Amino acid sequence: MNHEQMARANHKGGYNCGQAVFAGFARELGLSLEEAMQIAPRPRSEGGQCGAYLAGRALLARLKPEAVSAYEEQFKSLNGATECRKLRGAGKTCNDYVGDAARLVEAQLDT
């Protein structure tokens, strides 16, 4: 199972969007699942931004800081926004944004 699949499964299993993405990378962070869940960014905690987007940004800040700006640009380009309010009316589900964030983080880690 890749990171996108794990994050989507986490979200479907009841984790919020930020926790779903962050928990999918717990091993890379050197954290237990519980620790990752506790430090995951809260949805809309920064200016109403999507929790999945915030989690991806926070993950890269810890794992590969030089990739944060590329991730931000890619997420915005792919989805047109980073704010929950705008994303929720764009025809995709929250689980789709969780998958996008995890996939983009994984791609940045692989480069």
Backbone as numpy.savetxt, mean C-alpha at the origin, in Angstrom:
# Nx Ny Nz CAx CAy CAz Cx Cy Cz
2.55 -17.27 -3.61 1.70 -16.09 -3.61 2.60 -14.85 -3.61
2.35 -13.94 -4.55 3.16 -12.71 -4.60 2.57 -11.66 -3.64
3.26 -10.53 -3.55 2.84 -9.49 -2.60 1.46 -8.92 -2.92
1.15 -8.76 -4.19 -0.17 -8.25 -4.55 -1.26 -9.22 -4.08
-1.06 -10.49 -4.33 -2.04 -11.49 -3.92 -2.19 -11.53 -2.40
-1.05 -11.45 -1.69 -1.10 -11.45 -0.23 -1.86 -10.24 0.29
-1.55 -9.07 -0.26 -2.20 -7.84 0.19 -3.70 -7.89 -0.08
-4.07 -8.35 -1.26 -5.50 -8.47 -1.58 -6.20 -9.45 -0.63
-5.56 -10.58 -0.36 -6.13 -11.57 0.55 -6.25 -10.99 1.96
-5.25 -10.24 2.40 -5.31 -9.59 3.71 -6.51 -8.66 3.79
-6.70 -7.88 2.73 -7.80 -6.92 2.70 -9.15 -7.64 2.72
-9.27 -8.69 1.91 -10.51 -9.46 1.90 -10.75 -10.15 3.24
-9.65 -10.40 3.97 -9.75 -11.05 5.28 -10.08 -10.11 6.42
-10.26 -8.83 6.12 -10.71 -7.90 7.14 -9.72 -6.83 7.55
-8.49 -6.86 7.01 -7.54 -5.80 7.33 -7.94 -4.53 6.61
-7.64 -3.37 7.21 -7.91 -2.13 6.47 -6.87 -2.03 5.34
-7.04 -1.08 4.46 -6.19 -1.02 3.27 -4.70 -0.84 3.60
-4.39 0.00 4.57 -3.00 0.20 4.95 -2.39 -1.04 5.58
-3.14 -1.67 6.47 -2.66 -2.89 7.11 -2.47 -4.01 6.09
-3.37 -4.12 5.15 -3.30 -5.18 4.15 -2.00 -5.12 3.35
-1.63 -3.92 2.93 -0.39 -3.75 2.17 0.82 -3.96 3.07
0.82 -3.32 4.21 1.98 -3.37 5.11 2.24 -4.80 5.58
1.19 -5.52 5.94 1.34 -6.89 6.42 1.91 -7.81 5.34
1.62 -7.51 4.09 2.15 -8.32 2.99 3.66 -8.24 2.86
4.27 -7.24 3.47 5.72 -7.05 3.41 6.38 -7.19 4.78
5.68 -7.80 5.74 6.21 -7.94 7.11 7.58 -8.63 7.11
7.72 -9.68 6.33 8.98 -10.42 6.30 10.13 -9.53 5.84
9.91 -8.75 4.79 10.95 -7.86 4.28 11.32 -6.78 5.30
10.36 -6.42 6.13 10.60 -5.41 7.16 11.28 -6.00 8.40
11.33 -7.33 8.46 11.89 -7.98 9.64 10.95 -7.90 10.83
9.65 -7.87 10.56 8.64 -7.72 11.61 7.69 -8.91 11.62
7.09 -9.14 12.75 6.00 -10.11 12.80 4.78 -9.47 12.15
3.82 -10.29 11.83 2.58 -9.78 11.25 1.92 -8.79 12.21
1.92 -9.11 13.48 1.29 -8.23 14.48 2.01 -6.89 14.55
3.34 -6.91 14.52 4.10 -5.66 14.56 3.83 -4.81 13.32
3.79 -5.46 12.17 3.51 -4.74 10.92 2.13 -4.10 10.96
1.16 -4.82 11.49 -0.20 -4.29 11.57 -0.26 -3.07 12.48
0.51 -3.07 13.55 0.49 -1.96 14.50 1.11 -0.69 13.94
2.11 -0.81 13.08 2.77 0.40 12.58 2.31 0.81 11.19
1.38 0.07 10.62 0.85 0.44 9.30 0.17 1.79 9.37
0.35 2.62 8.34 -0.34 3.92 8.33 -1.86 3.73 8.33
-2.53 4.60 9.03 -3.99 4.54 9.07 -4.58 5.19 7.83
-5.62 4.60 7.26 -6.28 5.20 6.10 -6.73 6.63 6.40
-6.53 7.49 5.46 -6.95 8.90 5.51 -6.27 9.67 6.63
-5.18 9.13 7.20 -4.51 9.80 8.32 -3.67 10.99 7.88
-3.37 11.07 6.61 -2.60 12.20 6.08 -3.39 12.87 4.96
-4.12 13.89 5.32 -4.85 14.66 4.32 -5.89 13.88 3.54
-6.44 12.83 4.13 -7.48 12.06 3.46 -6.95 11.10 2.41
-5.65 10.84 2.43 -5.07 9.97 1.41 -5.38 8.50 1.67
-5.42 7.75 0.59 -5.69 6.31 0.61 -4.68 5.59 1.50
-5.16 4.71 2.36 -4.29 3.94 3.23 -3.35 3.02 2.48
-3.79 2.45 1.38 -2.92 1.59 0.58 -1.76 2.41 0.00
-2.07 3.58 -0.50 -1.04 4.48 -1.01 -0.05 4.86 0.10
-0.58 5.24 1.26 0.28 5.62 2.38 1.16 4.46 2.83
0.60 3.26 2.84 1.37 2.08 3.25 2.51 1.83 2.28
2.24 1.93 0.99 3.31 1.74 0.00 4.42 2.75 0.16
4.04 3.98 0.39 5.03 5.04 0.60 5.86 4.77 1.86
5.20 4.37 2.94 5.90 4.09 4.20 6.81 2.87 4.07
6.36 1.86 3.35 7.19 0.67 3.13 8.48 1.03 2.40
8.33 1.78 1.33 9.52 2.15 0.57 10.42 3.10 1.36
9.85 3.95 2.19 10.68 4.83 3.02 11.57 4.01 3.94
11.09 2.84 4.35 11.88 1.97 5.22 12.83 1.05 4.44
12.36 0.56 3.29 13.11 -0.47 2.57 13.98 0.05 1.42
13.54 1.13 0.79 14.28 1.67 -0.35 13.88 3.14 -0.55
14.39 4.02 0.33 13.95 5.42 0.34 14.08 6.14 -1.00
15.07 5.78 -1.77 15.26 6.45 -3.05 14.16 6.14 -4.06
13.29 5.17 -3.76 12.22 4.79 -4.67 10.87 5.42 -4.33
10.81 6.18 -3.25 9.52 6.74 -2.81 8.90 7.65 -3.87
9.66 8.56 -4.42 9.07 9.51 -5.38 8.61 8.80 -6.65
9.33 7.80 -7.10 8.89 7.04 -8.28 7.58 6.32 -7.99
7.48 5.74 -6.80 6.24 5.06 -6.40 5.07 6.05 -6.39
5.29 7.22 -5.78 4.23 8.23 -5.71 3.75 8.60 -7.11
4.67 8.83 -8.01 4.31 9.19 -9.38 3.56 8.07 -10.07
4.00 6.84 -9.88 3.35 5.70 -10.52 1.94 5.49 -10.00
1.76 5.60 -8.69 0.42 5.42 -8.13 -0.53 6.50 -8.66
-0.06 7.73 -8.67 -0.90 8.83 -9.17 -1.19 8.67 -10.66
-0.20 8.25 -11.42 -0.40 8.06 -12.86 -1.40 6.93 -13.13
-1.30 5.87 -12.38 -2.17 4.71 -12.57 -3.60 4.99 -12.13
-3.76 5.76 -11.06 -5.09 5.94 -10.46 -5.65 7.35 -10.53
-4.85 8.31 -10.92 -5.33 9.67 -11.08 -5.39 10.51 -9.81
-5.19 9.88 -8.65 -5.27 10.59 -7.39 -4.69 9.73 -6.28
-4.57 10.32 -5.10 -4.15 9.55 -3.91 -5.15 9.70 -2.77
-6.13 10.57 -2.92 -7.11 10.81 -1.87 -8.26 9.80 -1.97
-8.64 9.25 -0.84 -9.73 8.27 -0.80 -10.98 8.80 -1.48
-11.33 10.00 -1.16 -12.57 10.59 -1.69 -12.60 10.54 -3.21
-11.49 10.84 -3.84 -11.41 10.83 -5.31 -11.32 9.42 -5.85
-10.56 8.57 -5.18 -10.36 7.21 -5.67 -11.65 6.39 -5.60
-12.41 6.56 -4.55 -13.61 5.75 -4.36 -14.66 6.00 -5.43
-14.63 7.13 -6.07 -15.60 7.41 -7.12 -15.06 7.13 -8.52
-13.92 6.46 -8.60 -13.26 6.27 -9.89 -13.52 4.91 -10.54
-14.39 4.10 -9.96 -14.76 2.84 -10.59 -13.95 1.62 -10.18
-12.96 1.79 -9.33 -12.20 0.66 -8.82 -12.57 0.44 -7.35
-12.27 -0.74 -6.86 -12.55 -1.03 -5.46 -11.33 -0.73 -4.60
-11.54 -0.65 -3.30 -10.41 -0.48 -2.38 -9.43 -1.63 -2.53
-9.94 -2.84 -2.76 -9.07 -3.99 -2.94 -8.18 -3.81 -4.17
-8.69 -3.15 -5.19 -7.88 -2.86 -6.38 -6.72 -1.92 -6.03
-6.98 -0.91 -5.20 -5.92 0.02 -4.80 -4.89 -0.66 -3.91
-5.35 -1.57 -3.07 -4.44 -2.38 -2.25 -3.51 -3.17 -3.18
-4.08 -3.82 -4.17 -3.28 -4.58 -5.13 -2.31 -3.70 -5.90
-2.78 -2.54 -6.33 -1.91 -1.61 -7.06 -0.71 -1.21 -6.20
-0.98 -0.83 -4.96 0.10 -0.38 -4.07 1.12 -1.49 -3.85
0.66 -2.69 -3.56 1.59 -3.81 -3.32 2.40 -4.13 -4.56
1.76 -4.14 -5.71 2.46 -4.43 -6.97 3.51 -3.37 -7.27
3.18 -2.11 -7.06 4.12 -1.03 -7.33 5.31 -1.06 -6.36
5.04 -1.36 -5.10 6.13 -1.48 -4.13 7.05 -2.64 -4.53
6.47 -3.77 -4.84 7.26 -4.94 -5.22 8.12 -4.62 -6.43
7.54 -3.93 -7.41 8.32 -3.56 -8.60 9.49 -2.66 -8.25
9.27 -1.70 -7.36 10.35 -0.79 -6.95 11.45 -1.56 -6.20
11.07 -2.53 -5.42 12.06 -3.32 -4.67 12.88 -4.21 -5.60
12.27 -4.60 -6.70 12.95 -5.48 -7.66 13.89 -4.73 -8.60
13.82 -3.40 -8.64 14.71 -2.65 -9.55 15.98 -2.25 -8.87
